[in-house]
Amino acid sequence: MFERRSPLARQLTGGGRDGLDGRRALRIGEIGGWELAQLAVFAGQEAAMAAAIAPVLGADALAARAGHVQRREGIGLYRTAPDACWVLASDPRVVPHLLAAVPVSAGCVTVLTHSRLRLLLDGPAARTVLGAGISVDLHPRSFAVGEFAQTALHHTGVVLERCAQDRYELYVLRTFALSIWEWLLDAALPVGYEITAPPAPSP
């Protein structure tokens, strides 16, 4: 089994930097310990798919609404398209069970775990920093806790989720993780930042 190694391993040891007022108003880091897969349903096979995945994801897994994260028992469901959703799990057994459960006639499961990084931005300056590069209205009335958006940052496609009042998580392609990380640190220079050790996952 190959060891999973973060492309940000060296950057995560960088400590932090004070902002213009001497404070550090942002925590930034990488979250580990999760698995991600995309579940796609073939046209006309919704009932068959729902029945197949119910033992793994629950009876109403396909009812997840676009832009809203549906959570249950360590699993997060993200409706990314009318016929597809992401499945985020902290239990490494979930994705293999999903692969075994989905019949080839009903749809397909694509494992995305090793193609993405999950970044954390937490603190009173998180919205300000993200707002400098993301064309999504991040005002709490427009982007509430528990919502996500497929958007772009630094010319790169990302998925952004608001997880708490001042906490956001970014799913970025592994290939562009370093450039996204460097952009975030540059944008955070005025407010100050602290680089954190990977916290426990919370899908």
Sequence and secondary structure as in RCSB ss.txt:
>XXXX:A:sequence
MFERRSPLARQLTGGGRDGLDGRRALRIGEIGGWELAQLAVFAGQEAAMAAAIAPVLGADALAARAGHVQRREGI
GLYRTAPDACWVLASDPRVVPHLLAAVPVSAGCVTVLTHSRLRLLLDGPAARTVLGAGISVDLHPRSFAVGEFAQ
TALHHTGVVLERCAQDRYELYVLRTFALSIWEWLLDAALPVGYEITAPPAPSP
>XXXX:A:secstr
      TTTTGGG  EEE TTS    EEEEE S EEEEEEE TT HHHHHHHHHHHH TTGGG  BTBEEEETTE
EEEEEETTEEEEEESSTTHHHHHHHHS TTTEEEEE GGGEEEEEEESTTHHHHHHTT  S  STTTS TTBEEE
EEETTEEEEEEEEETTEEEEEEEGGGHHHHHHHHHHHHTTTEEEE        
